[in-house]
Amino acid sequence: MKPLMKSCEVTLTNSFAGIRRGRKPGSVATDVTIANLAIADKYHFPVLQEMCMEELVANDNPFSGKVIADNVDLSEHVKRQVLERKLEKVNMALARERRINTEREQPRDSKGGKIWKK
């Protein structure tokens, strides 16, 4: 049974990698990615699971989070991992925007250096 599981894992991982090849991250359809993630979660295929999670986090579809949360095939642990990664990505983007806005709003002294407000 173990060799069959290993060959299935290799086949599914290579198949999903082939779908992703030549595309930017997040461009694979959400339903295809979730189907592969459900298989990886059910049969414990860590490489495929990580690839699917990366793809879902990079996906800019605003409804992908709801689709993940409502999916009955995924375990709660995997749902939580994906949603936490998506939240972390949003928080990093928000922090970057805040930093850029803060730098833009800082007044400059006569030599061109920034004067930091306290």
C-alpha positions as CSV (number, residue, x, y, z in Angstrom):
1,M,0.0,0.0,0.0
2,K,2.8,2.4,0.9
3,P,4.5,2.3,-2.6
4,L,1.1,3.0,-4.2
5,M,0.5,6.0,-1.9
6,K,4.0,7.3,-2.8
7,S,3.4,7.0,-6.5
8,C,0.1,8.7,-6.2
9,E,1.8,11.5,-4.3
10,V,4.5,11.9,-6.9
11,T,1.9,11.8,-9.8
12,L,-0.4,14.4,-8.2
13,T,2.5,16.7,-7.2
14,N,3.9,16.6,-10.7
15,S,0.5,17.2,-12.2
16,F,-0.2,20.2,-10.1
17,A,3.4,21.5,-10.7
18,G,2.7,21.2,-14.4
19,I,-0.5,23.2,-14.1
20,R,1.5,25.9,-12.2
21,R,4.5,25.9,-14.6
22,G,4.8,29.1,-16.7
23,R,2.3,31.0,-14.7
24,K,2.5,33.6,-12.0
25,P,1.6,32.5,-8.5
26,G,-2.1,32.6,-7.8
27,S,-3.2,32.2,-11.4
28,V,-4.4,28.6,-11.1
29,A,-8.2,28.3,-10.6
30,T,-9.3,28.2,-7.0
31,D,-11.5,25.1,-7.4
32,V,-8.6,23.1,-8.9
33,T,-6.3,24.2,-6.1
34,I,-8.8,23.4,-3.4
35,A,-9.5,20.0,-4.9
36,N,-5.7,19.2,-4.9
37,L,-5.4,20.6,-1.3
38,A,-8.3,18.4,-0.1
39,I,-6.5,15.3,-1.5
40,A,-3.2,16.4,0.0
41,D,-4.9,17.0,3.3
42,K,-6.8,13.7,3.3
43,Y,-3.8,11.5,2.3
44,H,-1.0,13.5,4.0
45,F,1.0,14.7,1.0
46,P,3.1,17.5,2.5
47,V,4.7,18.8,-0.7
48,L,1.4,19.0,-2.6
49,Q,-0.2,20.6,0.4
50,E,2.5,23.3,0.6
51,M,2.2,24.0,-3.1
52,C,-1.6,24.4,-2.9
53,M,-1.3,26.6,0.1
54,E,1.2,28.9,-1.6
55,E,-1.1,29.1,-4.6
56,L,-4.2,30.0,-2.5
57,V,-2.3,32.6,-0.5
58,A,-1.0,34.2,-3.7
59,N,-4.5,34.2,-5.3
60,D,-6.1,37.7,-5.4
61,N,-9.6,36.4,-5.7
62,P,-11.5,38.1,-2.9
63,F,-13.9,35.2,-2.6
64,S,-11.2,32.5,-2.2
65,G,-11.1,32.9,1.6
66,K,-14.9,32.3,1.8
67,V,-14.6,29.3,-0.5
68,I,-11.9,27.8,1.7
69,A,-13.8,28.5,4.9
70,D,-17.0,26.9,3.5
71,N,-15.3,23.8,2.0
72,V,-16.3,20.6,3.7
73,D,-13.4,18.5,2.3
74,L,-10.7,20.4,4.1
75,S,-9.8,19.9,7.7
76,E,-10.1,22.8,10.1
77,H,-6.3,22.8,10.6
78,V,-5.6,23.3,6.9
79,K,-8.3,25.9,6.6
80,R,-6.8,27.8,9.6
81,Q,-3.3,27.6,8.1
82,V,-4.4,29.0,4.7
83,L,-6.5,31.8,6.2
84,E,-3.7,32.8,8.6
85,R,-1.2,33.0,5.8
86,K,-3.7,35.1,3.8
87,L,-4.1,37.4,6.8
88,E,-0.3,37.6,7.2
89,K,0.1,38.7,3.6
90,V,-2.6,41.4,4.0
91,N,-1.0,42.6,7.2
92,M,2.4,42.9,5.5
93,A,1.0,44.8,2.6
94,L,-0.8,47.2,5.1
95,A,2.4,47.7,7.1
96,R,4.3,48.5,3.9
97,E,1.7,51.1,2.8
98,R,1.7,52.7,6.3
99,R,5.5,52.9,6.1
100,I,5.4,54.5,2.7
101,N,2.8,57.0,3.8
102,T,4.7,57.9,6.9
103,E,7.9,58.5,4.9
104,R,6.0,60.6,2.4
105,E,4.5,62.8,5.1
106,Q,7.7,63.4,7.1
107,P,8.9,67.0,6.7
108,R,12.5,67.6,5.3
109,D,15.1,69.8,6.8
110,S,17.1,72.3,4.8
111,K,19.7,69.7,3.7
112,G,17.1,67.3,2.3
113,G,17.2,64.9,5.3
114,K,14.0,63.9,7.0
115,I,13.0,65.4,10.4
116,W,11.4,62.7,12.4
117,K,8.4,63.7,14.6
118,K,8.3,62.3,18.1
